[in-house]
Structure formats: C-alpha cells, structure tokens
C-alpha cells in the first residue's frame, strides 16, 4: 500500500479582490479625510494631551508639586519685595524725613524706621531687644511711625497720646510704657502721664488737636501706600550730615 503524503494546513488565501477593496478609491478618500480632521483638531487636542500628560506626571511625582509651589511663592515674594522697594523710593522723604515723627537717638546717622501699633504683641515682644540695641548703638536713630491699625479706637488714642508726648519733649517714657501695658481707664492713663513728667490735661488736649490727628492719619495712609500687612514694619537708611562747601 502506498503511503499518502501528509497534508499541511495552509491559511485560506485572500480573495482576489481583498487588496483592491482595502486600497479602493473610496477607502483612501475616507482615510485622507479622517487624517485631515485630526490635523485640523491638532491645535486643540495637542495642548490638552500635553496638559493631561503633565498632570499625570505631577501626580506621579508629588515632589514636583512642592517644587512648583515653592517656585511660585518665591516669585510672588520677589515681586512683593520689588514693589515694596519701589514704594519706599517713591515715599522716601515721608518715610525718613518727616519732622513730626517721634525719634529715639536723634543724633544717630543710621536711620531705622519702625511702623508700630502699641496693641501689637510682636512690637511688644521685640521691644526689649530693640531697646538694648539702641542703647548699645548710639549711631542708630530710630524713627517711630505711630501706625494705629490693630484695635481702634484704643490704638488711635494711644498713638495720638504718643505723638502729643513727643511734642511735649517726653516721648520715650510714654512710648515704652505703652509697649509694656495698655491703660484701661482715664485714671490709669493719667497716672502714666504724670509718671512721665507730663500734664495729663495738656497731653489730652494736644492728642485730639487737628495737627496730631492729621499726622496719625497721614502715617496710616503711608502704611497703606507701602502695602504694610502687619506690624512691626521696619526699614532703614543712611543719614549723612552734608559736608561744608569747599572754599
């Protein structure tokens, strides 16, 4: 008996018209049309796809979010500092050379300007260190900007009394007394004024005078112009005595 050759199963051949149908004019036209639509949509789809990829990348790497946040905060801080510097330059004379501002160590050539509110806990906490610094550095002049913004009307009253005490020549005792405690009554205020060597009635009258009230309001406006968000606010500059003219 003769052996029959094994048969090999081959895939069924494609119908003769298969490639002709795939590459028919209609299919090619349809494909080109779809490709054209994709190209037309690219300006809208690509940014969204990129944003999606970026979002997935950020979510997969949380540290990148922290770095981006820090970079944004630094950018905002740099802009804020630049804006503040520009405002300081624009208001330089009002900041450093207002004759109505109280001054401690008036002969100092280095001016430090402090915006403060007697109701400010941070101002009070910094007072011992600042007081000691001024005592050790007589070449530093402290210009005090009475900036009553925290607890009006108490802040305003104390600021105006401080300005009146400065006009009367006894500023420092009242300044440091107010940074230590807040008088709770007229009697307590009078006691502090008497202890500082001042006439309570005279100071009370001066505190509500038009000049003192106007200067307190002017300082508040200056702080707003400088965009001060809190107290104490401190800046500094040099004060040089002009050299005599050359003969």
C-alpha positions as CSV (number, residue, x, y, z in Angstrom):
1,X,0.0,0.0,0.0
2,X,1.4,3.3,-0.9
3,X,1.7,6.0,1.7
4,X,0.0,9.3,1.2
5,X,2.0,12.4,1.7
6,X,1.0,14.3,4.8
7,X,-1.1,17.3,4.1
8,X,-0.2,20.7,5.5
9,X,-2.9,23.1,6.5
10,X,-2.3,26.4,4.9
11,X,-4.4,29.6,5.7
12,X,-7.0,30.1,3.2
13,X,-5.9,32.5,0.6
14,X,-7.3,36.0,0.5
15,X,-9.9,36.6,-2.1
16,X,-8.5,38.1,-5.2
17,X,-10.4,41.3,-4.6
18,X,-9.2,41.8,-1.0
19,X,-6.3,44.3,-1.6
20,X,-8.3,46.0,-4.2
21,X,-11.1,46.7,-1.7
22,X,-8.7,47.8,1.0
23,X,-7.0,50.3,-1.3
24,X,-10.0,51.3,-3.1
25,X,-10.5,54.9,-4.0
26,X,-13.3,55.3,-1.5
27,X,-11.3,53.9,1.4
28,X,-8.3,56.1,0.5
29,X,-10.5,59.2,0.3
30,X,-12.1,58.4,3.7
31,X,-8.7,57.9,5.3
32,X,-7.4,61.1,4.0
33,X,-10.5,62.9,5.2
34,X,-10.1,61.5,8.7
35,X,-6.4,62.4,8.7
36,X,-7.3,66.0,7.7
37,X,-9.8,66.2,10.6
38,X,-7.1,65.0,13.0
39,X,-4.6,67.6,11.7
40,X,-7.3,70.3,11.9
41,X,-8.0,69.4,15.5
42,X,-4.3,69.2,16.5
43,X,-4.1,72.8,17.8
44,X,-6.9,71.9,20.2
45,X,-6.1,68.3,21.1
46,X,-2.4,68.5,21.5
47,X,-2.3,71.1,24.3
48,X,-5.0,69.1,26.1
49,X,-3.0,65.9,25.7
50,X,0.1,67.6,26.9
51,X,-1.7,69.0,29.9
52,X,-3.0,65.5,30.7
53,X,0.5,64.1,30.4
54,X,1.9,66.9,32.7
55,X,-0.9,66.3,35.2
56,X,-0.2,62.5,35.3
57,X,3.5,63.3,35.6
58,X,2.9,65.7,38.5
59,X,0.6,63.3,40.3
60,X,3.2,60.5,39.9
61,X,5.9,62.8,41.4
62,X,4.4,64.8,44.3
63,X,7.8,66.4,45.0
64,X,7.4,68.3,41.7
65,X,4.2,69.9,43.0
66,X,6.1,71.0,46.1
67,X,9.0,72.4,44.0
68,X,6.5,74.3,41.7
69,X,4.7,75.7,44.8
70,X,7.9,76.9,46.3
71,X,9.0,78.5,43.0
72,X,5.6,80.3,42.7
73,X,5.9,81.5,46.3
74,X,9.4,82.8,45.7
75,X,8.2,84.5,42.5
76,X,5.4,86.2,44.4
77,X,7.8,87.2,47.3
78,X,10.3,88.6,44.8
79,X,7.6,90.7,43.2
80,X,6.3,91.9,46.5
81,X,9.8,92.9,47.6
82,X,10.4,94.7,44.3
83,X,7.0,96.5,44.7
84,X,7.8,97.4,48.3
85,X,11.3,98.8,47.3
86,X,9.7,100.9,44.5
87,X,7.2,102.3,47.0
88,X,9.9,103.1,49.6
89,X,11.8,105.0,46.9
90,X,8.7,106.9,45.9
91,X,7.9,107.8,49.5
92,X,11.4,108.1,50.8
93,X,11.1,111.7,52.1
94,X,7.8,110.9,54.0
95,X,9.4,107.7,55.5
96,X,12.8,109.1,56.6
97,X,12.4,112.9,57.0
98,X,9.0,113.7,58.5
99,X,9.8,116.2,61.3
100,X,6.5,115.2,63.1
101,X,7.6,111.6,63.7
102,X,9.0,110.7,67.1
103,X,12.7,109.9,67.1
104,X,14.9,108.0,69.6
105,X,18.6,108.6,69.4
106,X,18.1,111.6,67.2
107,X,21.9,112.1,66.6
108,X,22.3,108.7,65.0
109,X,23.5,108.7,61.4
110,X,21.9,105.4,60.6
111,X,18.1,105.7,60.4
112,X,15.8,102.8,61.3
113,X,12.1,103.4,60.7
114,X,9.6,101.3,62.6
115,X,5.9,101.2,61.9
116,X,4.3,100.1,65.2
117,X,1.0,99.8,67.0
118,X,1.0,99.8,70.8
119,X,-1.5,97.0,70.7
120,X,0.8,94.8,68.6
121,X,2.0,91.7,70.5
122,X,5.0,91.4,68.2
123,X,6.0,95.0,68.7
124,X,5.9,94.5,72.4
125,X,7.9,91.3,72.3
126,X,10.6,92.9,70.2
127,X,10.9,96.0,72.4
128,X,13.5,94.7,75.0
129,X,15.9,93.6,72.3
130,X,15.4,96.8,70.3
131,X,15.8,99.0,73.4
132,X,19.0,97.2,74.3
133,X,20.3,97.5,70.6
134,X,19.7,101.3,70.6
135,X,21.4,101.7,73.9
136,X,24.5,99.8,72.6
137,X,24.4,101.6,69.2
138,X,24.0,105.4,69.7
139,X,24.8,105.8,66.0
140,X,21.4,104.3,65.1
141,X,18.4,106.6,65.1
142,X,15.0,105.1,65.5
143,X,12.2,106.9,63.7
144,X,8.8,105.7,65.1
145,X,5.8,105.7,62.8
146,X,2.8,105.6,65.0
147,X,0.6,103.2,62.9
148,X,-2.6,102.6,64.8
149,X,-4.4,99.9,62.8
150,X,-4.9,96.9,65.1
151,X,-7.5,97.8,67.7
152,X,-9.1,101.2,67.0
153,X,-10.1,103.3,68.8
154,X,-7.6,102.2,71.5
155,X,-4.7,102.1,69.1
156,X,-5.6,105.5,67.7
157,X,-5.9,107.1,71.2
158,X,-2.5,105.7,72.3
159,X,-0.8,106.7,69.1
160,X,-2.1,110.3,69.4
161,X,-1.1,110.5,73.0
162,X,2.4,109.2,72.0
163,X,2.6,112.0,69.4
164,X,1.5,114.6,71.9
165,X,4.1,113.4,74.4
166,X,6.7,113.7,71.7
167,X,5.7,117.3,71.0
168,X,6.0,117.9,74.8
169,X,9.5,116.5,74.9
170,X,8.8,113.4,77.0
171,X,8.2,110.7,74.3
172,X,10.4,107.8,75.4
173,X,8.8,107.2,78.9
174,X,5.3,107.1,77.3
175,X,6.5,105.1,74.3
176,X,8.0,102.3,76.5
177,X,5.2,102.4,79.0
178,X,2.6,101.8,76.2
179,X,4.7,99.0,74.9
180,X,4.5,97.4,78.3
181,X,0.9,97.9,79.2
182,X,-2.4,99.3,77.9
183,X,-4.1,101.8,80.3
184,X,-7.6,100.5,81.0
185,X,-9.1,103.8,82.1
186,X,-8.5,107.6,82.1
187,X,-7.1,107.3,85.6
188,X,-4.5,104.8,84.5
189,X,-3.5,106.9,81.5
190,X,-3.2,110.0,83.7
191,X,-1.0,108.0,86.1
192,X,1.3,107.1,83.3
193,X,1.5,110.6,82.0
194,X,2.2,112.0,85.5
195,X,4.9,109.4,86.0
196,X,6.5,110.5,82.7
197,X,6.5,114.1,84.0
198,X,3.7,115.3,81.8
199,X,0.5,117.3,82.5
200,X,-2.4,114.9,81.7
201,X,-4.8,117.7,80.6
202,X,-2.2,119.3,78.3
203,X,-1.4,116.0,76.7
204,X,-5.1,115.0,76.3
205,X,-5.9,118.3,74.6
206,X,-2.8,118.0,72.3
207,X,-3.7,114.4,71.5
208,X,-7.0,115.5,69.9
209,X,-5.7,118.5,68.2
210,X,-6.0,118.8,64.4
211,X,-2.3,118.6,63.8
212,X,-1.8,115.4,65.8
213,X,-4.9,113.7,64.3
214,X,-3.8,114.7,60.8
215,X,-0.3,113.3,61.3
216,X,-1.7,110.0,62.6
217,X,-4.0,109.7,59.6
218,X,-1.1,110.6,57.3
219,X,1.0,107.8,58.8
220,X,-1.8,105.3,58.3
221,X,-2.2,106.3,54.7
222,X,1.6,106.0,54.2
223,X,1.4,102.4,55.6
224,X,-1.4,101.6,53.2
225,X,0.6,103.0,50.3
226,X,3.5,100.8,51.2
227,X,1.1,97.8,51.4
228,X,2.1,97.0,55.0
229,X,0.2,93.9,56.0
230,X,1.3,93.7,59.7
231,X,3.3,95.4,62.4
232,X,6.1,95.9,63.2
233,X,7.2,97.1,59.8
234,X,10.9,98.1,59.6
235,X,13.1,99.8,57.0
236,X,16.4,101.6,57.2
237,X,18.6,104.1,55.5
238,X,21.6,106.3,56.0
239,X,21.5,109.9,57.1
240,X,24.6,111.9,56.4
241,X,25.4,115.4,57.5
242,X,26.2,117.4,54.4
243,X,29.8,118.3,54.1
244,X,30.6,122.1,54.3
245,X,31.2,123.8,50.9
246,X,34.7,123.8,49.6
247,X,36.2,127.3,50.0
